[in-house]
């Protein structure tokens, strides 16, 4: 299930702090009010998790992972390594 971030449209709240996150199924209707204080809310555009830096796979790593490694041998021609 995705995690959604929400913030109050106006003002603050001691219960929710003005911002909160919820795990909700995709099929759930859009949230319009805070479940804690019942004030109107809007959904925020969140960041997502992605690897910061990946090292390229070596030929031996690719072969161990089950990939077929090809090397260009001519114009439009490839051969297995």
C-alpha positions in Angstrom: 0.0 0.0 0.0 1.3 3.5 -0.8 2.1 6.0 1.9 0.4 9.4 1.4 1.4 12.7 3.0 -1.2 15.3 4.0 -1.2 18.8 5.4 -4.0 21.0 6.8 -5.3 23.5 4.3 -5.4 26.2 7.0 -4.1 26.6 10.6 -2.5 24.1 12.8 -3.5 21.4 15.2 -2.1 20.0 18.4 -3.3 16.5 17.6 -1.9 16.0 14.1 0.7 18.7 14.1 -0.6 20.1 10.7 1.1 17.3 8.7 0.7 13.6 8.8 1.2 10.4 6.8 -1.2 7.5 6.2 -0.9 4.2 4.5 -4.0 3.8 2.3 -5.0 1.4 -0.4 -5.2 2.7 -4.0 -8.9 1.9 -4.0 -9.7 4.2 -1.0 -11.6 7.4 -1.7 -9.6 10.7 -1.5 -9.1 11.9 2.0 -10.6 15.4 2.5 -10.6 15.7 6.3 -8.0 14.9 9.0 -9.0 11.7 10.8 -7.9 13.3 14.1 -9.1 16.9 14.1 -11.6 16.8 11.1 -10.1 19.9 9.5 -9.8 20.1 5.6 -6.6 18.6 4.3 -4.7 18.4 1.0 -2.4 15.7 -0.3 1.2 16.6 -0.8 3.5 15.5 -3.6 6.0 13.2 -1.9 9.5 12.2 -2.7 10.2 8.5 -3.4 13.0 6.2 -2.5 15.5 5.4 -5.1 19.1 4.2 -5.0 21.5 7.1 -4.9 24.3 5.4 -6.8 24.6 2.0 -8.4 27.8 0.5 -9.6 27.7 -1.0 -13.0 27.5 -4.8 -13.2 30.7 -6.5 -14.3 30.5 -9.3 -16.9 31.1 -12.0 -14.2 28.4 -10.5 -12.0 25.9 -10.5 -14.9 26.7 -14.1 -15.8 26.3 -15.2 -12.1 22.9 -13.4 -12.1 21.8 -15.5 -15.1 22.1 -12.9 -17.9 23.5 -13.6 -21.3 26.4 -11.3 -22.0 27.0 -10.3 -25.6 29.9 -8.5 -27.2 29.7 -6.6 -30.5 31.8 -8.3 -33.1 30.9 -6.4 -36.2 28.3 -4.1 -37.7 25.0 -5.5 -36.3 26.6 -8.7 -35.1 27.1 -9.9 -31.6 28.6 -13.0 -30.0 28.4 -14.5 -26.6 31.2 -13.9 -24.1 
